[in-house]
Amino acid sequence: MDWNVVEGKWKQLKGEAQARWGKLADDDLDVIEGNREKLVGKLQEKYGYAKEEAEREVDDFKTRTAA
C-alpha cells in the first residue's frame, strides 16, 4: 500500500495506530492526520525511538494495514 492510501484512510486506521502505539493520544493522532513524517516524529517523541527505528515502525504499520 502506498502511503497516500494510508493518509486517505487515516480516520479508519487511527484505531489500529492507537492499538499499536498506546502512548499516542487521540489528539496526537488528530494532529498526525496520516502524515508519515508527523507520525515518525510523534513516535520519536513519545517512545524515544531513533529516527530510523521510528521509520521502520511506520513502514511495518503500513505493511500490516495493507494486508
N, C-alpha and C positions, 0 to 999 in steps of 0.2 A: 504494500500500500504506500502510495506517495504521501508525503507529509501534508500536502494540500487537502487530501481526503480527511486526515485527522482533524485539521483545522475546521473543515466543513462540518464534521460530525462531533465537534467538541462537546456540545451540550449532551449528547448521548454518551460520550466517552468519559465525561467528568467523574461519574460514579466509579468507573474502573480505575481511573487515575487515583481517586481518593482511597479506594480499597488497597491499591498497591503502595501508595505513599501516604500513610495516615497522618503524617505531620503537616500535610498541605491542607489548610482550611478552605472552606467554601470561598472565602474572599480571595485567597491565593489563586484558586482555580478560575475565578471570575476574571482576575487581572491577567492571567496567562492567556485566556481566550484561544487556546490551541496553538499559540505561538511557540515554536520549538525552542528558540533561544531564551524566551522568558521561562519556559519550563526547566531548561538546563540551569538557568540562574537560580531559580527557586530551590531546586534540588541541592545546589551547592550551598545555598544559604541555610536551608533547614536541616540538611543531613551532613554538611561538612565535606561533601564529595569534591574531589578534584574535577576539573572541567571534563577531562577525558572519561572519568568514571560516570559522571552525570550524563554525558552524551551516550555512553554505552547503555545506561539505564533507559534513556529515552528511545534509543533505537530498538531495544528489546521490547519495550512497551508497544511501539509501533508494529513490530513483527507479530506480537501476541494478539493485538487487537485486530490485525488483518486476518487472522486465522478463523 
